[in-house]
Amino acid sequence: MTRNLAVEFRIAANTLRQLANHSDPRKAQRARQILEDPALFRAYAEQRSRTVRSRRSEAEAA
C-alpha cells in the first residue's frame, strides 16, 4: 500500500459505512458483512488500494 495503512483502512471503512446505508439491500448487507469480518475487511481494503494505485499509474502514463 502506498499510503499509510491506517489511512487506507479509514477510507475503506468510511466507504463501507456509506454503502451499509445503500438503497439496494444486497449492497448494504454485503457492506455490513465486510465491516463485521476482519479478514474480509482487510481483503477489501487491499483490493481497493490496488485499484487506486492502478488507476493512478494509468493516469500518470497518459
C-alpha positions as CSV (number, residue, x, y, z in Angstrom):
1,M,0.0,0.0,0.0
2,T,1.4,3.4,-0.9
3,R,-0.4,5.4,1.7
4,N,-0.2,4.9,5.4
5,L,-2.1,1.7,6.3
6,A,-4.3,3.5,8.8
7,V,-5.4,5.9,6.2
8,E,-6.2,3.1,3.7
9,F,-8.3,1.3,6.4
10,R,-10.1,4.6,7.4
11,I,-11.0,5.3,3.8
12,A,-12.2,1.7,3.2
13,A,-14.2,1.8,6.5
14,N,-15.9,5.1,5.6
15,T,-16.8,3.8,2.1
16,L,-18.3,0.6,3.6
17,R,-20.2,2.6,6.2
18,Q,-21.8,4.7,3.4
19,L,-22.6,1.5,1.4
20,A,-24.2,0.0,4.5
21,N,-26.9,2.6,4.1
22,H,-27.4,2.0,0.4
23,S,-30.9,1.8,-1.1
24,D,-30.1,-1.6,-2.6
25,P,-30.4,-4.1,0.3
26,R,-27.9,-6.6,-1.2
27,K,-25.2,-4.0,-1.4
28,A,-26.0,-2.7,2.1
29,Q,-25.9,-6.3,3.6
30,R,-22.6,-7.1,1.8
31,A,-21.0,-3.9,3.2
32,R,-22.2,-4.7,6.7
33,Q,-20.8,-8.2,6.3
34,I,-17.4,-6.9,5.3
35,L,-17.3,-4.4,8.1
36,E,-18.0,-7.2,10.7
37,D,-15.4,-9.6,9.4
38,P,-11.8,-8.5,9.9
39,A,-10.4,-10.8,7.2
40,L,-13.0,-9.6,4.6
41,F,-12.3,-6.0,5.6
42,R,-8.6,-6.4,5.1
43,A,-9.1,-8.1,1.7
44,Y,-11.5,-5.3,0.7
45,A,-9.0,-2.6,1.8
46,E,-6.1,-4.2,0.0
47,Q,-8.2,-4.7,-3.2
48,R,-9.3,-1.0,-3.0
49,S,-5.7,0.1,-2.6
50,R,-4.5,-1.9,-5.6
51,T,-7.3,-0.4,-7.7
52,V,-6.5,3.1,-6.7
53,R,-2.8,2.6,-7.4
54,S,-3.6,1.1,-10.8
55,R,-5.8,4.0,-11.8
56,R,-3.2,6.5,-10.6
57,S,-0.4,4.8,-12.6
58,E,-2.7,4.8,-15.7
59,A,-3.4,8.5,-15.3
60,E,0.3,9.3,-14.9
61,A,1.1,7.3,-18.0
62,A,-1.4,9.1,-20.2
